[in-house]
Amino acid sequence: MSDWLASVIAGCLQGEAWAARALVERYYRMVFSVCLRMLGRREDAEDTVQETFVRALRSLASYDPSRRFEPWLLTIAMNRCRTLLASRRRESTVELCWESLPDARPEGPATDQLREEIERALDKMRPEYREAFLMFHQLEMSYADIAEALGRPINTIKTWIHRARRQIVTELQQRNVVSCTRKTP
């Protein structure tokens, strides 16, 4: 753990407002990104981020400093997202906000269509596959960090990500969006 994080956690545990602000400022964007990708609605993501930080600050005394802080915090965020998703299961789809992604992909009708098709494939996927896939490909987290955040073994995470990729490719092939010369395993 860095000296900065150790002093901020110590400040939070002593009830220092500056420390709580510093913690939120440092990790807000990361947590918001996860929540937005999981929930697909900005308002829901903002509410869930607030809940995440409230719970994290309340649970900080139980944080194990021998573990990385980011996966611990993301685990709280993912649990809050799962709770909200479970409460709105009656809805048929979860929209992903690809337009909020800060990347350099080319824009245009073909790109927009591919994004929509990938969103459809992700919507049909088991939630744990989608979570692992998004954490790996969009948040660029390592297998170890994802495993820690989701509380699963690394090999399970690798399997979930592989299955998510395979399911996306299969879905895109079935909808004639892409054609592959080799079969996916």
VMD Tcl script that draws the C-alpha trace (Angstrom):
set ca {
  {0.00 0.00 0.00}
  {1.29 3.44 -0.86}
  {2.07 5.98 1.83}
  {-0.62 8.26 0.41}
  {-3.31 5.58 0.65}
  {-2.21 4.57 4.15}
  {-2.44 8.17 5.38}
  {-5.81 8.71 3.68}
  {-7.23 5.51 5.18}
  {-5.89 6.50 8.59}
  {-7.50 9.93 8.19}
  {-10.82 8.34 7.18}
  {-10.72 6.06 10.19}
  {-10.20 9.13 12.41}
  {-13.20 10.84 10.80}
  {-11.20 13.43 8.87}
  {-13.32 15.01 6.10}
  {-10.27 15.82 3.96}
  {-9.36 12.12 3.85}
  {-12.82 11.01 2.74}
  {-12.80 13.70 0.03}
  {-9.34 12.63 -1.12}
  {-10.39 8.98 -1.32}
  {-13.52 9.77 -3.30}
  {-11.68 12.16 -5.64}
  {-8.98 9.59 -6.34}
  {-11.28 6.62 -7.07}
  {-14.53 8.23 -8.22}
  {-13.84 7.94 -11.95}
  {-12.83 4.25 -11.72}
  {-15.89 3.32 -9.64}
  {-18.23 5.39 -11.80}
  {-16.88 3.74 -14.95}
  {-17.57 0.26 -13.56}
  {-21.04 1.21 -12.38}
  {-21.97 2.89 -15.65}
  {-20.84 -0.08 -17.70}
  {-22.65 -2.50 -15.42}
  {-25.87 -0.53 -15.08}
  {-26.01 1.37 -18.36}
  {-27.81 4.36 -16.85}
  {-25.95 7.42 -15.70}
  {-28.42 8.20 -12.90}
  {-28.24 4.65 -11.54}
  {-24.46 4.71 -11.78}
  {-24.21 8.00 -9.88}
  {-26.47 6.71 -7.11}
  {-24.55 3.44 -6.92}
  {-21.21 5.25 -6.74}
  {-22.47 7.22 -3.76}
  {-23.68 4.02 -2.09}
  {-20.33 2.39 -2.83}
  {-18.32 5.13 -1.14}
  {-20.67 5.29 1.84}
  {-20.31 1.54 2.33}
  {-16.56 1.64 1.73}
  {-16.05 4.38 4.29}
  {-18.21 2.51 6.82}
  {-16.28 -0.72 6.18}
  {-12.80 0.78 6.02}
  {-11.91 -0.55 9.46}
  {-12.31 -4.09 8.11}
  {-10.13 -3.45 5.03}
  {-7.05 -5.70 4.99}
  {-4.06 -3.50 4.01}
  {-2.16 -6.55 2.73}
  {-4.65 -6.68 -0.17}
  {-4.84 -4.16 -3.00}
  {-7.35 -1.40 -2.32}
  {-8.82 -1.06 -5.83}
  {-10.20 -4.63 -6.08}
  {-11.65 -4.28 -2.57}
  {-13.42 -1.07 -3.55}
  {-14.57 -2.50 -6.90}
  {-16.01 -5.53 -5.11}
  {-18.23 -3.20 -3.12}
  {-19.25 -1.38 -6.31}
  {-19.98 -4.62 -8.17}
  {-22.09 -5.89 -5.29}
  {-24.10 -2.66 -5.29}
  {-24.56 -2.98 -9.06}
  {-25.70 -6.60 -8.74}
  {-28.23 -5.60 -6.12}
  {-29.68 -2.91 -8.36}
  {-29.69 -5.18 -11.41}
  {-31.51 -7.86 -9.46}
  {-34.16 -5.33 -8.47}
  {-34.82 -4.38 -12.08}
  {-34.73 -7.85 -13.64}
  {-38.18 -7.27 -15.02}
  {-36.59 -5.03 -17.64}
  {-35.53 -6.88 -20.73}
  {-32.21 -5.23 -21.52}
  {-29.38 -3.32 -19.96}
  {-28.06 -0.55 -22.16}
  {-24.32 -0.05 -22.22}
  {-23.07 3.48 -22.67}
  {-20.36 2.97 -25.22}
  {-20.45 6.62 -26.21}
  {-18.99 7.53 -22.83}
  {-15.88 5.47 -23.46}
  {-12.83 7.70 -23.99}
  {-11.20 5.84 -26.84}
  {-9.96 6.49 -30.32}
  {-12.11 4.03 -32.23}
  {-13.32 5.34 -35.58}
  {-16.87 6.61 -35.70}
  {-19.49 5.97 -38.33}
  {-22.50 3.83 -39.13}
  {-20.52 0.58 -39.31}
  {-18.92 1.20 -35.93}
  {-22.25 2.17 -34.38}
  {-23.89 -0.98 -35.77}
  {-21.10 -3.18 -34.40}
  {-21.42 -1.53 -30.99}
  {-25.16 -2.20 -30.99}
  {-24.59 -5.82 -31.96}
  {-21.98 -6.29 -29.24}
  {-24.38 -4.70 -26.73}
  {-27.07 -7.19 -27.75}
  {-24.64 -10.06 -27.29}
  {-23.58 -8.74 -23.87}
  {-27.23 -8.36 -22.83}
  {-27.84 -12.06 -23.50}
  {-24.79 -13.13 -21.53}
  {-24.69 -14.47 -17.99}
  {-24.03 -11.51 -15.65}
  {-20.76 -12.92 -14.31}
  {-19.39 -13.38 -17.86}
  {-20.38 -9.81 -18.75}
  {-18.79 -8.41 -15.57}
  {-15.50 -10.23 -16.10}
  {-15.45 -9.34 -19.80}
  {-16.06 -5.63 -19.17}
  {-13.52 -5.47 -16.35}
  {-10.88 -7.11 -18.54}
  {-11.51 -5.42 -21.89}
  {-12.80 -2.01 -20.93}
  {-11.24 -1.37 -17.53}
  {-8.07 -3.25 -18.51}
  {-7.88 -4.99 -15.16}
  {-5.62 -8.01 -14.76}
  {-7.04 -11.50 -14.25}
  {-5.77 -11.39 -10.67}
  {-7.52 -8.09 -9.92}
  {-10.76 -9.30 -11.47}
  {-10.53 -12.54 -9.50}
  {-10.05 -10.58 -6.30}
  {-12.86 -8.13 -7.10}
  {-15.32 -10.90 -7.95}
  {-14.12 -13.31 -5.27}
  {-13.39 -16.12 -7.73}
  {-10.27 -18.10 -8.70}
  {-8.18 -16.74 -11.57}
  {-8.91 -19.78 -13.73}
  {-12.63 -19.18 -13.33}
  {-12.16 -15.60 -14.48}
  {-10.15 -16.73 -17.50}
  {-12.89 -19.21 -18.36}
  {-15.63 -16.60 -18.02}
  {-13.78 -14.12 -20.24}
  {-13.09 -16.82 -22.82}
  {-16.74 -17.88 -22.82}
  {-17.88 -14.27 -23.09}
  {-15.65 -13.71 -26.13}
  {-16.83 -16.93 -27.72}
  {-20.46 -16.06 -27.06}
  {-20.03 -12.60 -28.62}
  {-18.37 -14.04 -31.73}
  {-21.05 -16.73 -32.05}
  {-23.81 -14.15 -31.68}
  {-22.21 -11.86 -34.26}
  {-21.77 -14.77 -36.67}
  {-25.39 -15.88 -36.24}
  {-26.59 -12.36 -36.97}
  {-24.25 -12.17 -40.02}
  {-22.39 -9.21 -38.57}
  {-19.00 -10.91 -38.86}
  {-17.75 -13.97 -40.63}
  {-14.80 -15.96 -39.42}
  {-12.76 -18.33 -41.51}
  {-11.95 -20.51 -38.52}
  {-14.30 -21.92 -35.97}
  {-14.21 -20.68 -32.42}
  {-13.41 -23.45 -29.95}
}
mol new
graphics top color blue
foreach p $ca { graphics top sphere $p radius 0.5 }
foreach p [lrange $ca 0 end-1] q [lrange $ca 1 end] { graphics top cylinder $p $q radius 0.2 }
display resetview
